[in-house]
Amino acid sequence: MMKRVLSGIQPSGRLHIGNYLGAIRQHIASQDDPHVDRFFFLANYHSLTTINDADTLRELTLDVARTYLALGLDPKRSLLFLQSDVPEVCELTWILSTLTPMGLLQRCVSYKDKVARGIQSNHGLFAYPVLQAADILIYDSHYVPVGADQKQHLEVCRDVAIKFNLTYGDTLVVPDAVIRDEVAVIPGIDGQKMSKSYNNTIDMFGSDKELKAQVMSIVTDSKGLDEPKDPDTCNVFALYKFFATADEQAEMAERYRAGGYGYGHAKLELLAKLKAYFGPFREKYLQLASHPDDVIDVLKTCGLKARTTASETMARVRSAVGIF
């Protein structure tokens, strides 16, 4: 029996190398398993909790789509589609809302964290986990890869699905979380965890000039050229390790400790690695950027397939709750 794996990607900003190392790389690699049915949706409804400009949302949504396609997502092996192309998800959200206890949502730490960071409090932000549950349940998802910070929302989804089944009979597939293998923290140019929220990211597909400016801006300590340096505490070396072989890592570490090797040298080596690694992907990205209709065609075609599955789920749900 095929197992369905579902992942959602919120188009709230340009994707960066932290996104690639933390999740996208694993998403692409998962396509090699012929026993898994993969659904990847762009969560543009979710983005409305923080983005209120139509042009911005449309551009970011297309940018995330072409990024995934450029990096190797194959629409013949995985569905890549828009959340908004499956309107049944909103209907299921309402039905699930009638069963979701307020206390369950009030205990969600994500809402509190976002409000504490200055994001405007609204009903959408508060009810986010219910829409997220509908996203998962409407496709009969068996597994949902999540980071540790999203595990609570998956637990909410499971709780709601179980309550629905206890109330109306066995109707919804109760999904399991797959906690993603945590890669080492990926530092941004300021040393904090790389995140668009901190404005400290390194783009995968920026121009050569933009990429160089970002890499050369990586924060280091103030040790001079001739002084020995500790590679294990250096943000440049931490990023270099993700793209270098074991021998290349050992060689750079030795140069750090020997002295006579500056952070500028290390940054240029990192820059060369990033350009070599993402160069072929960047060519594909630019090609897709010049043909936006091709990207939209992929999203619409995949969306129709996803909607077929969602419609089957909703037929069971409507019958279970008594809606004609």
C-alpha positions as CSV (number, residue, x, y, z in Angstrom):
1,M,0.0,0.0,0.0
2,M,1.3,3.4,-1.0
3,K,1.9,5.8,2.0
4,R,1.2,9.5,1.5
5,V,3.7,12.1,2.8
6,L,2.6,15.7,2.9
7,S,4.6,18.9,3.5
8,G,3.5,22.5,3.4
9,I,5.7,25.4,2.5
10,Q,4.6,28.9,3.5
11,P,5.6,31.5,0.8
12,S,6.3,34.3,3.3
13,G,9.8,35.2,1.9
14,R,12.5,34.1,-0.5
15,L,13.9,30.7,0.4
16,H,17.6,30.6,1.4
17,I,20.4,28.1,2.0
18,G,19.1,27.5,5.5
19,N,15.7,26.3,4.1
20,Y,17.6,24.1,1.6
21,L,19.8,22.4,4.2
22,G,17.0,22.1,6.8
23,A,14.2,20.8,4.6
24,I,14.2,21.2,0.8
25,R,17.2,18.9,0.3
26,Q,15.3,16.1,2.2
27,H,12.1,16.8,0.3
28,I,13.9,16.4,-3.1
29,A,15.7,13.2,-1.9
30,S,12.5,11.6,-0.8
31,Q,11.3,11.4,-4.4
32,D,13.6,8.3,-4.8
33,D,11.3,6.1,-2.8
34,P,8.8,4.5,-5.1
35,H,6.5,3.4,-2.3
36,V,5.7,6.9,-1.1
37,D,3.1,9.3,-2.6
38,R,4.3,12.9,-2.1
39,F,2.2,16.0,-1.8
40,F,3.9,19.4,-1.4
41,F,1.6,22.4,-1.2
42,L,2.3,26.2,-1.1
43,A,0.5,27.5,2.0
44,N,-0.7,30.8,0.6
45,Y,-3.8,30.9,2.8
46,H,-1.5,30.7,5.8
47,S,0.7,33.5,4.5
48,L,-2.3,35.9,4.7
49,T,-1.8,36.0,8.4
50,T,1.4,38.1,7.8
51,I,1.3,39.3,4.2
52,N,-1.4,41.8,3.2
53,D,-0.1,42.9,-0.2
54,A,-1.4,41.0,-3.1
55,D,1.5,41.5,-5.5
56,T,4.0,40.5,-2.8
57,L,2.1,37.3,-2.0
58,R,1.8,36.3,-5.7
59,E,5.5,36.9,-6.4
60,L,6.7,35.1,-3.3
61,T,4.4,32.1,-4.1
62,L,5.8,31.9,-7.6
63,D,9.3,32.3,-6.3
64,V,8.9,29.3,-3.9
65,A,7.5,27.2,-6.7
66,R,10.3,27.9,-9.1
67,T,12.8,27.4,-6.4
68,Y,11.6,23.9,-5.7
69,L,11.4,23.1,-9.4
70,A,14.9,24.4,-10.0
71,L,16.3,22.4,-7.1
72,G,14.9,19.1,-8.6
73,L,11.3,18.6,-7.5
74,D,9.8,16.5,-10.3
75,P,6.0,17.0,-10.9
76,K,5.9,13.5,-12.4
77,R,6.9,12.0,-9.0
78,S,5.5,14.7,-6.6
79,L,2.6,17.0,-6.6
80,L,3.5,20.7,-6.1
81,F,0.3,22.8,-5.8
82,L,-1.3,25.8,-4.3
83,Q,-3.3,25.5,-1.1
84,S,-5.8,27.9,-2.6
85,D,-6.4,25.6,-5.6
86,V,-8.2,23.2,-3.2
87,P,-11.0,25.3,-1.7
88,E,-12.4,22.2,0.0
89,V,-9.7,22.7,2.6
90,C,-11.6,25.8,3.9
91,E,-14.8,23.8,4.2
92,L,-13.0,21.1,6.2
93,T,-11.4,23.8,8.4
94,W,-14.8,25.1,9.4
95,I,-16.1,21.6,10.2
96,L,-13.0,20.8,12.3
97,S,-13.4,24.2,14.1
98,T,-16.7,23.1,15.5
99,L,-14.9,20.2,17.2
100,T,-11.6,21.9,18.3
101,P,-11.6,23.0,22.0
102,M,-10.5,26.6,22.6
103,G,-8.1,25.3,25.3
104,L,-6.2,23.2,22.7
105,L,-5.5,26.3,20.6
106,Q,-4.7,28.5,23.6
107,R,-1.9,26.1,24.6
108,C,-0.2,26.4,21.2
109,V,3.1,28.1,21.8
110,S,3.6,29.2,18.2
111,Y,0.8,31.7,18.4
112,K,2.3,33.2,21.6
113,D,5.7,33.3,20.1
114,K,4.6,35.1,16.9
115,V,2.6,37.7,18.9
116,A,5.7,38.2,21.2
117,R,7.7,38.9,18.0
118,G,5.4,41.7,17.1
119,I,3.1,39.9,14.6
120,Q,-0.4,41.4,14.8
121,S,-2.8,39.1,16.7
122,N,-5.8,38.0,14.6
123,H,-8.2,35.1,14.4
124,G,-6.3,33.6,11.5
125,L,-3.1,33.5,13.5
126,F,-4.9,32.0,16.5
127,A,-6.8,29.4,14.4
128,Y,-3.7,28.6,12.3
129,P,-3.5,25.0,13.7
130,V,-7.0,24.1,12.6
131,L,-6.3,25.2,9.0
132,Q,-3.1,23.2,9.2
133,A,-5.0,20.2,10.5
134,A,-7.4,20.5,7.5
135,D,-4.4,20.7,5.1
136,I,-3.1,17.4,6.4
137,L,-6.4,15.5,6.9
138,I,-8.0,16.4,3.6
139,Y,-5.4,14.4,1.6
140,D,-5.5,11.3,3.8
141,S,-1.9,11.9,4.8
142,H,-0.1,9.1,6.6
143,Y,3.1,11.0,7.5
144,V,4.0,14.6,7.9
145,P,7.7,15.5,8.2
146,V,8.1,18.4,10.7
147,G,10.8,20.1,12.7
148,A,10.7,19.8,16.5
149,D,9.2,23.3,16.6
150,Q,6.1,22.1,14.6
151,K,5.5,18.9,16.5
152,Q,2.8,20.5,18.7
153,H,0.7,21.5,15.7
154,L,0.8,17.9,14.4
155,E,-0.3,16.7,17.8
156,V,-3.3,19.2,17.5
157,C,-4.1,17.7,14.1
158,R,-4.0,14.2,15.6
159,D,-6.2,15.2,18.5
160,V,-8.8,16.8,16.2
161,A,-8.9,13.8,13.8
162,I,-9.3,11.4,16.7
163,K,-12.1,13.5,18.2
164,F,-13.8,13.7,14.8
165,N,-13.6,9.9,14.4
166,L,-15.0,9.3,17.9
167,T,-17.8,11.7,17.2
168,Y,-18.8,10.7,13.7
169,G,-17.2,7.3,13.1
170,D,-14.0,6.3,11.4
171,T,-13.7,8.8,8.6
172,L,-10.3,10.6,8.8
173,V,-6.8,9.1,8.5
174,V,-4.9,10.0,11.7
175,P,-1.4,11.0,10.6
176,D,2.0,10.3,12.2
177,A,4.7,12.9,12.6
178,V,8.1,12.2,11.1
179,I,10.6,14.4,13.0
180,R,13.1,15.6,10.6
181,D,16.7,14.8,11.3
182,E,18.0,18.0,12.8
183,V,21.0,19.3,10.9
184,A,23.4,21.4,12.9
185,V,22.1,25.0,13.4
186,I,22.7,26.9,10.2
187,P,24.1,30.3,11.1
188,G,23.1,33.4,9.3
189,I,25.5,36.2,8.4
190,D,25.1,37.6,12.0
191,G,25.7,34.3,13.7
192,Q,22.1,33.7,14.8
193,K,20.1,30.9,13.2
194,M,19.6,31.7,9.6
195,S,16.0,33.1,9.2
196,K,14.2,35.6,7.1
197,S,12.7,36.9,10.3
198,Y,16.2,38.0,11.3
199,N,17.1,39.4,7.9
200,N,20.4,37.4,8.0
201,T,20.0,35.0,5.1
202,I,22.2,33.9,2.2
203,D,20.2,33.6,-1.0
204,M,20.6,30.6,-3.3
205,F,19.8,32.4,-6.5
206,G,20.9,36.0,-6.1
207,S,23.3,37.6,-8.5
208,D,27.0,37.0,-8.1
209,K,27.3,40.5,-6.6
210,E,24.5,39.9,-4.1
211,L,25.9,36.5,-3.1
212,K,29.4,37.9,-2.6
213,A,28.1,40.8,-0.5
214,Q,26.2,38.4,1.8
215,V,29.1,36.1,2.2
216,M,31.6,38.8,2.9
217,S,29.2,40.2,5.5
218,I,29.4,37.1,7.7
219,V,30.3,38.2,11.2
220,T,33.6,36.9,12.6
221,D,35.7,37.8,15.6
222,S,38.5,40.4,15.3
223,K,41.5,38.2,15.1
224,G,44.1,39.4,12.6
225,L,45.5,37.6,9.6
226,D,48.5,36.1,11.3
227,E,46.7,34.9,14.5
228,P,45.6,31.3,14.9
229,K,41.9,30.9,14.8
230,D,39.4,28.4,16.0
231,P,37.3,26.8,13.1
232,D,34.8,25.3,15.6
233,T,33.6,28.8,16.7
234,C,33.6,30.4,13.2
235,N,30.4,31.1,11.3
236,V,32.2,31.0,8.0
237,F,33.6,27.5,8.7
238,A,30.2,26.3,10.0
239,L,28.7,27.1,6.6
240,Y,31.7,25.8,4.6
241,K,31.3,22.4,6.2
242,F,27.9,21.8,4.6
243,F,29.3,22.1,1.1
244,A,32.9,20.8,1.4
245,T,34.3,17.3,1.5
246,A,35.9,15.9,4.7
247,D,39.3,16.5,3.3
248,E,38.5,20.0,2.4
249,Q,37.1,20.7,5.8
250,A,40.3,19.3,7.5
251,E,42.5,21.4,5.2
252,M,40.7,24.6,6.0
253,A,40.6,23.8,9.7
254,E,44.4,23.3,9.7
255,R,44.9,26.7,8.0
256,Y,42.7,28.3,10.7
257,R,44.8,26.9,13.5
258,A,48.2,27.6,11.8
259,G,47.7,31.3,11.4
260,G,48.5,33.4,8.3
261,Y,45.0,32.6,7.0
262,G,42.4,35.3,7.2
263,Y,38.7,35.3,7.5
264,G,38.5,37.0,4.1
265,H,40.3,34.0,2.6
266,A,37.8,31.6,4.2
267,K,34.9,33.7,2.9
268,L,36.1,33.6,-0.6
269,E,36.5,29.8,-0.4
270,L,32.9,29.5,0.9
271,L,31.7,31.8,-1.9
272,A,33.3,29.5,-4.5
273,K,31.7,26.5,-3.0
274,L,28.2,28.1,-3.0
275,K,28.6,29.3,-6.6
276,A,29.7,25.9,-7.7
277,Y,27.0,24.0,-5.8
278,F,24.0,26.3,-6.7
279,G,25.2,27.4,-10.1
280,P,23.4,24.7,-12.2
281,F,20.3,25.2,-10.1
282,R,20.5,28.9,-10.6
283,E,20.5,28.5,-14.4
284,K,17.3,26.4,-14.1
285,Y,15.8,29.0,-11.7
286,L,16.4,31.9,-14.1
287,Q,14.9,29.9,-16.9
288,L,11.8,29.3,-14.9
289,A,11.7,33.0,-13.9
290,S,11.6,33.9,-17.5
291,H,8.7,31.5,-18.2
292,P,6.2,32.1,-15.3
293,D,3.4,30.4,-17.2
294,D,5.3,27.1,-17.2
295,V,5.4,27.3,-13.4
296,I,1.7,28.2,-13.1
297,D,0.9,25.3,-15.4
298,V,2.7,22.9,-13.1
299,L,0.9,24.2,-10.0
300,K,-2.6,24.1,-11.7
301,T,-2.1,20.6,-13.1
302,C,-0.9,19.3,-9.8
303,G,-3.7,21.2,-8.0
304,L,-6.4,19.4,-10.0
305,K,-4.9,16.0,-9.0
306,A,-4.7,17.1,-5.3
307,R,-8.3,18.4,-5.5
308,T,-9.5,15.0,-6.6
309,T,-8.2,13.4,-3.4
310,A,-9.6,16.3,-1.3
311,S,-13.0,15.9,-2.9
312,E,-13.1,12.2,-2.0
313,T,-12.2,13.0,1.6
314,M,-14.9,15.7,1.8
315,A,-17.5,13.4,0.4
316,R,-16.9,11.1,3.4
317,V,-16.8,14.0,5.8
318,R,-20.1,15.5,4.5
319,S,-21.8,12.2,4.8
320,A,-20.5,11.6,8.3
321,V,-21.6,15.0,9.6
322,G,-25.0,15.0,7.8
323,I,-24.4,17.6,5.1
324,F,-26.0,16.8,1.8
